[in-house]
């Protein structure tokens, strides 16, 4: 059996492994000596590091950790290792060892500057080979245990290049505004203002339609029946149906609208009619929806459907009252 090792993947894995050592040192420096490693995973693509800590890391703490690690990369620290170190001597000197891990009398000591750990994994010969360190996520995995995921090496460089491309596209969309963040906040505030105006307009439109529907409602077989084709966005139909139901008792309502080349229909039935008149909005909408070549459904008291045949709306309105005939 021939076995081979990918030198590029091994090197990328070594980069992420060495980065975990620097990350561990950074966590102790920024958060405190209470930090203990609770697990880790390294690959050629990214690293994952679990550690003990009592709260979510702030943006400032994450920034400080990234600055710490990247400074060690800039410092070009060479690896110092002792493959014949005495375990007891290392522990007495404060070298980091994994809690619960079984060690022999002789261990391998790995140093990068002030980072001293017992480790048997693959490493870079100099921290400069890590190139860059970027934290991609920070989360809780259990009570008192946090997890950091990060990237280094070519993965980090690719990430930064893509981020730069994205920023250039954003700047282009913003007409190369000098302060893109301020421009985005301005757009966000404008969007909020437009949304509020739209909400106000929809409320006014809803009030207008409710008055129209109250005038259009007619008594059929002991039921207040109303059918109506509106000129509005389909999102308005549901709220309008339920609000009309609050205004009119014993209501059987069918509403339709056309929007962006599609047809929409909703059916609302007062809940007391569902049992007393054996009416089911879900079944009714499925039958009416065939006229617009659409599909949908819902509950016995409310259902909706949409389809591509806008010419079918006239058939829906014509057939709607037939469900009340005995």
C-alpha positions in Angstrom: 0.0 0.0 0.0 1.4 3.4 -1.0 0.6 6.2 1.3 1.3 9.9 0.5 0.9 13.1 2.4 -0.2 16.3 0.6 2.5 18.8 1.5 0.2 21.8 0.8 -2.5 20.5 3.0 -0.1 19.5 5.7 1.5 23.0 5.7 -2.0 24.7 5.8 -2.9 22.5 8.7 0.3 23.3 10.5 -0.5 27.0 10.0 -3.9 26.6 11.7 -2.4 24.5 14.4 0.3 27.0 15.3 -2.4 29.7 15.2 -4.3 27.9 17.9 -1.3 28.2 20.2 -1.1 31.9 19.6 -4.9 32.2 20.1 -4.7 30.4 23.4 -2.0 32.8 24.6 -4.1 35.7 23.4 -7.2 34.5 25.2 -5.2 34.3 28.5 -3.7 37.7 27.9 -7.0 39.5 27.0 -9.6 37.5 29.1 -7.5 36.2 32.0 -5.7 33.2 33.4 -9.0 31.4 34.1 -9.1 30.5 30.4 -8.5 26.8 29.8 -8.6 24.9 26.5 -11.6 22.6 26.4 -11.1 21.2 22.9 -9.8 22.1 19.4 -9.9 21.1 15.8 -7.5 22.1 13.0 -7.7 21.5 9.3 -6.2 23.0 6.2 -9.3 25.3 5.9 -9.9 26.7 9.4 -9.4 26.2 13.1 -11.8 25.7 16.0 -10.9 26.4 19.6 -13.1 25.8 22.7 -12.3 27.4 26.0 -13.7 28.2 29.4 -15.1 31.7 29.8 -18.2 33.0 31.6 -19.6 35.5 29.0 -19.9 36.4 25.3 -16.8 38.1 24.0 -17.3 41.8 23.2 -16.2 43.3 19.8 -13.4 45.1 21.6 -12.1 41.8 23.1 -12.3 40.0 19.7 -10.3 42.9 18.2 -7.7 42.7 21.0 -7.3 39.0 20.5 -6.9 39.4 16.7 -4.4 42.2 17.2 -2.4 40.1 19.7 -2.2 37.1 17.4 -1.4 39.1 14.3 1.3 41.0 16.2 3.0 37.7 17.0 2.8 36.9 13.3 4.5 40.2 12.4 7.1 39.5 15.1 8.3 36.5 13.1 8.8 34.3 16.1 10.7 31.1 15.4 9.5 27.8 16.8 11.5 26.5 19.8 10.9 22.9 20.6 12.3 20.4 23.0 11.4 16.8 22.1 12.9 15.4 25.3 11.5 17.8 27.9 10.7 16.4 31.3 7.0 16.6 32.0 7.3 17.5 35.7 9.8 20.3 35.0 7.5 21.7 32.3 4.5 21.7 34.7 6.6 23.3 37.5 7.6 26.1 35.0 4.0 26.8 34.1 3.9 25.3 30.7 0.4 24.7 29.4 -0.8 21.1 29.3 -4.2 19.9 28.4 -6.4 19.0 31.4 -7.2 15.3 31.4 -4.6 14.5 28.8 -2.2 11.6 29.6 1.5 12.4 29.3 4.6 10.3 29.6 7.6 11.3 31.5 9.2 12.8 28.4 7.2 15.3 26.4 7.5 17.7 23.5 7.6 21.3 24.4 6.6 23.9 21.8 7.4 27.6 22.2 6.5 30.7 20.2 7.7 33.6 22.2 5.8 33.6 25.5 3.5 30.8 24.3 4.7 27.5 26.0 2.6 24.4 25.4 3.0 20.6 25.4 2.1 19.5 21.9 2.8 16.6 19.5 1.2 18.2 16.4 2.6 19.7 13.2 3.7 23.3 13.3 5.2 26.1 11.2 8.9 26.9 11.7 8.2 30.6 12.1 5.0 32.6 12.9 5.4 34.7 9.8 4.3 31.7 7.8 0.8 32.0 9.4 0.5 35.2 7.4 -2.7 36.5 8.9 -5.3 35.5 11.6 -9.0 36.3 11.3 -11.8 35.3 13.8 -14.9 34.3 11.8 -17.2 33.4 14.6 -17.5 33.3 18.4 -20.3 31.4 20.2 -21.4 29.4 23.2 -21.4 25.7 23.0 -22.4 25.0 26.6 -22.6 26.8 30.0 -19.2 28.4 30.6 -17.7 27.1 27.4 -17.1 29.4 24.3 -16.0 28.5 20.8 -13.9 30.5 18.4 -13.5 29.7 14.7 -10.8 31.4 12.7 -8.8 31.2 9.5 -5.2 31.8 8.7 -2.7 31.5 5.9 -4.1 31.5 2.3 -7.6 31.1 3.6 -7.3 34.4 5.5 -5.7 36.2 2.5 -8.5 35.0 0.2 -11.1 36.2 2.8 -9.5 39.6 2.9 -9.3 39.9 -0.9 -13.0 39.0 -1.2 -13.9 41.4 1.5 -12.0 44.1 -0.4 -13.8 43.3 -3.6 -17.2 43.4 -1.8 -16.3 46.8 -0.3 -15.3 48.1 -3.8 -18.7 47.0 -5.2 -20.5 48.6 -2.2 -18.5 51.9 -2.9 -19.5 51.7 -6.5 -23.2 51.3 -5.7 -22.8 54.3 -3.3 -21.2 56.3 -6.1 -17.9 56.1 -4.3 -19.1 58.0 -1.3 -16.2 59.1 1.0 -17.8 57.5 4.0 -19.6 54.3 2.9 -20.8 53.5 6.5 -22.5 56.9 6.8 -24.0 56.5 3.3 -25.4 53.0 4.2 -26.8 54.4 7.5 -28.5 57.2 5.5 -30.1 54.6 3.1 -31.1 52.5 6.1 -32.8 55.5 7.7 -34.5 56.4 4.4 -35.7 52.9 4.1 -37.2 53.0 7.6 -39.0 56.3 6.8 -40.3 54.9 3.5 -41.5 51.7 5.3 -43.4 53.9 7.9 -45.0 55.9 5.1 -46.0 52.8 3.3 -47.4 51.3 6.4 -49.4 54.5 7.0 -50.6 54.4 3.4 -51.6 50.7 3.7 -53.6 51.5 6.8 -55.4 54.3 5.1 -56.1 52.1 2.1 -57.3 49.3 4.3 -59.7 51.7 6.1 -61.0 52.8 2.7 -61.5 49.2 1.4 -63.3 48.2 4.7 -65.9 50.9 4.1 -66.3 49.7 0.5 -66.7 46.1 1.6 -69.3 47.0 4.2 -71.3 48.7 1.5 -70.8 45.8 -1.0 -71.8 43.1 1.5 -75.2 41.5 0.9 -77.3 39.0 2.7 -77.3 35.6 1.0 -78.7 32.5 2.7 -78.4 34.2 6.1 -74.8 35.1 5.5 -73.2 38.5 4.9 -71.6 37.7 1.5 -69.0 40.0 -0.2 -66.8 39.6 -3.2 -64.4 42.3 -4.4 -61.5 42.8 -6.8 -58.9 45.2 -5.3 -56.0 47.1 -6.8 -53.3 46.6 -4.2 -50.3 44.5 -3.2 -51.3 40.9 -2.3 -49.7 41.4 1.2 -52.6 43.6 2.1 -55.3 41.0 1.4 -54.9 39.0 4.6 -55.0 41.9 7.0 -57.9 43.4 5.2 -59.9 40.2 5.3 -59.4 39.8 9.1 -60.0 43.5 9.8 -63.2 43.3 7.8 -64.2 40.2 9.7 -64.0 42.3 12.9 -66.4 44.8 11.4 -69.0 42.4 9.8 -70.5 39.5 11.6 -71.4 36.2 9.8 -69.1 37.1 7.0 -68.2 35.1 3.9 -65.6 37.2 2.0 -63.7 36.6 -1.2 -61.0 39.1 -2.3 -58.9 39.1 -5.4 -56.1 41.3 -6.9 -53.7 41.3 -9.8 -50.0 42.2 -9.1 -46.9 41.9 -11.2 -48.7 39.6 -13.7 -50.1 37.2 -11.1 -53.5 36.7 -9.7 -54.3 36.3 -6.0 -57.4 35.3 -4.1 -58.2 35.0 -0.4 -61.3 33.6 1.3 -62.3 34.6 4.9 -65.2 32.9 6.7 -66.4 33.9 10.2 -65.6 31.0 12.5 -69.2 30.5 13.6 -70.2 29.9 10.0 -67.6 27.2 9.5 -69.7 24.8 11.6 -73.2 26.2 11.2 -73.1 26.5 7.4 -70.5 23.8 6.8 -68.2 26.2 4.9 -64.5 25.6 4.5 -62.2 28.4 3.2 -59.4 25.9 2.5 -61.6 23.7 0.2 -63.2 26.8 -1.4 -59.9 28.4 -2.3 -58.6 25.2 -3.8 -61.6 25.1 -6.2 -61.4 28.8 -7.0 -57.7 28.7 -7.4 -58.1 26.4 -10.5 -59.5 29.4 -12.4 -56.1 31.2 -12.1 -54.1 28.0 -12.6 -52.8 28.4 -9.1 -52.4 26.6 -5.9 -52.7 27.4 -2.2 -54.6 26.5 0.9 -55.0 27.4 4.6 -57.5 26.8 7.3 -61.3 26.4 7.4 -61.7 30.1 8.3 -59.0 31.6 6.0 -57.1 30.4 3.0 -55.3 32.0 0.0 -54.0 31.0 -3.4 -52.0 32.6 -6.3 -51.7 31.7 -10.0 -50.5 33.0 -13.3 -53.8 33.3 -15.1 -55.1 36.8 -14.3 -58.1 36.3 -16.6 -59.4 33.7 -14.2 -60.3 36.4 -11.6 -63.6 37.1 -13.3 -64.6 33.4 -13.0 -63.6 33.4 -9.3 -65.9 36.4 -8.6 -68.7 34.9 -10.6 -68.5 31.5 -8.8 -67.9 32.7 -5.3 -71.5 33.0 -4.3 -72.3 29.5 -5.5 -70.9 28.0 -2.3 -73.8 29.5 -0.3 -76.5 28.1 -2.4 -78.5 25.2 -0.8 
